């Protein structure tokens, strides 16, 4: 049974594996991958059959791009999903376009959660105790005129 914070994804062997919470795009992509593998198709073969690029199929499976309604319709035509991808896309709705973080930051969120120590560098922020005496208080000095 799936935990509330986890998403239950079916793998090719028909077993349930648990993964940490994913974005709606990643859930859709995992389902696409499941049905593609169930049909015995490679990404290249699937892309050829729906007249799309392999990079698009890969991006959808990895949750980097959202499948449009037209692409979902093409996928349903080729894959043995029996309308599951269309129903999932309709259920998720606008969630396919939602990303809580920018795509370049997605991997960092998981890494930050597992980190034991965080360090950062901000070259534009210099604490007052490290500023030369001549610049301390310049912003609070009254302007005479």
C-alpha positions as CSV (number, residue, x, y, z in Angstrom):
1,X,0.0,0.0,0.0
2,X,1.3,3.4,-0.9
3,X,2.1,6.0,1.8
4,X,0.4,9.4,1.4
5,X,3.7,11.1,0.7
6,X,4.8,8.5,-1.9
7,X,3.6,7.8,-5.4
8,X,3.0,4.2,-6.3
9,X,4.5,3.5,-9.7
10,X,4.2,0.3,-11.6
11,X,7.3,-1.1,-13.1
12,X,7.6,-3.5,-16.1
13,X,7.5,-6.6,-13.8
14,X,4.0,-5.6,-12.5
15,X,5.3,-4.9,-9.0
16,X,4.8,-1.8,-7.0
17,X,7.8,0.3,-6.2
18,X,7.7,3.4,-4.0
19,X,9.4,6.6,-4.8
20,X,9.5,9.9,-3.0
21,X,6.9,12.5,-4.0
22,X,7.2,13.5,-7.6
23,X,5.8,16.3,-9.7
24,X,2.7,15.7,-11.8
25,X,5.0,15.7,-14.9
26,X,7.1,12.9,-13.4
27,X,4.1,10.8,-12.5
28,X,2.8,11.2,-16.1
29,X,6.2,10.3,-17.5
30,X,6.5,7.2,-15.3
31,X,3.2,6.0,-16.6
32,X,4.2,6.7,-20.2
33,X,7.4,4.7,-19.6
34,X,5.4,1.8,-18.0
35,X,3.0,1.6,-21.0
36,X,5.9,2.0,-23.5
37,X,7.8,-0.9,-21.9
38,X,4.7,-3.0,-21.6
39,X,4.2,-2.6,-25.4
40,X,7.8,-3.6,-25.9
41,X,8.8,-0.4,-27.7
42,X,12.0,1.6,-27.4
43,X,11.8,5.4,-27.2
44,X,13.1,5.5,-30.8
45,X,10.3,3.1,-32.0
46,X,7.6,5.0,-30.1
47,X,8.8,8.4,-31.5
48,X,8.8,7.0,-35.0
49,X,5.3,5.7,-34.7
50,X,3.8,9.0,-33.4
51,X,6.0,11.1,-35.7
52,X,7.8,12.9,-32.8
53,X,11.4,13.2,-31.7
54,X,13.1,10.8,-29.4
55,X,14.2,13.7,-27.2
56,X,10.5,14.7,-26.7
57,X,9.6,11.2,-25.6
58,X,12.6,11.2,-23.2
59,X,11.8,14.6,-21.8
60,X,8.2,13.6,-21.1
61,X,9.3,10.4,-19.5
62,X,11.7,12.2,-17.3
63,X,9.2,14.9,-16.3
64,X,11.1,17.7,-18.0
65,X,8.3,18.5,-20.5
66,X,4.5,18.2,-20.3
67,X,2.7,16.1,-22.9
68,X,0.1,18.2,-24.9
69,X,-3.4,16.9,-25.5
70,X,-2.4,16.1,-29.1
71,X,0.7,14.1,-28.1
72,X,-1.3,12.2,-25.4
73,X,-3.8,11.3,-28.1
74,X,-1.0,10.0,-30.4
75,X,0.5,8.0,-27.5
76,X,-2.9,6.5,-26.7
77,X,-3.3,5.4,-30.4
78,X,0.0,3.5,-30.2
79,X,0.3,2.2,-26.6
80,X,-1.9,-0.3,-24.8
81,X,-3.0,2.2,-22.2
82,X,-6.8,1.9,-22.8
83,X,-7.3,5.6,-22.2
84,X,-5.3,5.7,-18.9
85,X,-2.9,8.4,-20.1
86,X,-5.7,10.6,-21.3
87,X,-7.6,10.1,-18.0
88,X,-4.4,10.9,-16.0
89,X,-3.7,14.0,-18.1
90,X,-7.3,15.2,-17.6
91,X,-7.1,14.4,-13.9
92,X,-3.9,16.3,-13.4
93,X,-5.1,19.1,-15.6
94,X,-3.1,22.3,-15.2
95,X,-0.8,20.4,-12.8
96,X,1.3,19.2,-15.8
97,X,2.4,22.8,-16.3
98,X,3.2,23.4,-12.6
99,X,6.7,23.1,-11.3
100,X,7.4,24.0,-7.7
101,X,11.0,24.8,-8.6
102,X,12.7,25.8,-11.8
103,X,13.8,22.7,-13.9
104,X,17.5,23.5,-13.3
105,X,16.9,23.3,-9.5
106,X,14.8,20.1,-9.3
107,X,17.8,17.8,-8.6
108,X,19.1,20.1,-5.9
109,X,15.8,19.8,-3.8
110,X,16.4,16.1,-3.3
111,X,20.1,16.6,-2.6
112,X,19.5,19.4,-0.1
113,X,17.0,17.1,1.8
114,X,19.7,14.5,2.1
115,X,22.6,16.9,3.0
116,X,24.2,16.8,6.4
117,X,25.8,20.2,6.0
118,X,24.9,23.2,3.9
119,X,27.3,25.8,2.7
120,X,26.8,28.8,0.5
121,X,28.7,31.6,-1.0
122,X,27.2,35.1,-1.7
123,X,29.8,37.4,-3.2
124,X,27.5,40.4,-3.2
125,X,26.8,40.2,0.6
126,X,29.5,41.3,2.9
127,X,28.7,41.4,6.6
128,X,29.3,44.7,8.3
129,X,32.0,43.4,10.6
130,X,34.1,42.6,7.5
131,X,33.7,46.0,5.8
132,X,36.4,48.6,6.0
133,X,35.7,51.3,8.7
134,X,35.3,54.0,6.0
135,X,32.2,52.3,4.5
136,X,30.4,51.4,7.8
137,X,27.5,53.7,8.4
138,X,27.6,55.5,5.0
139,X,24.1,54.4,4.2
140,X,22.8,55.7,7.6
141,X,24.7,59.0,7.6
142,X,22.5,62.2,7.2
143,X,22.9,63.9,3.9
144,X,23.8,67.6,4.3
145,X,23.0,69.9,1.6
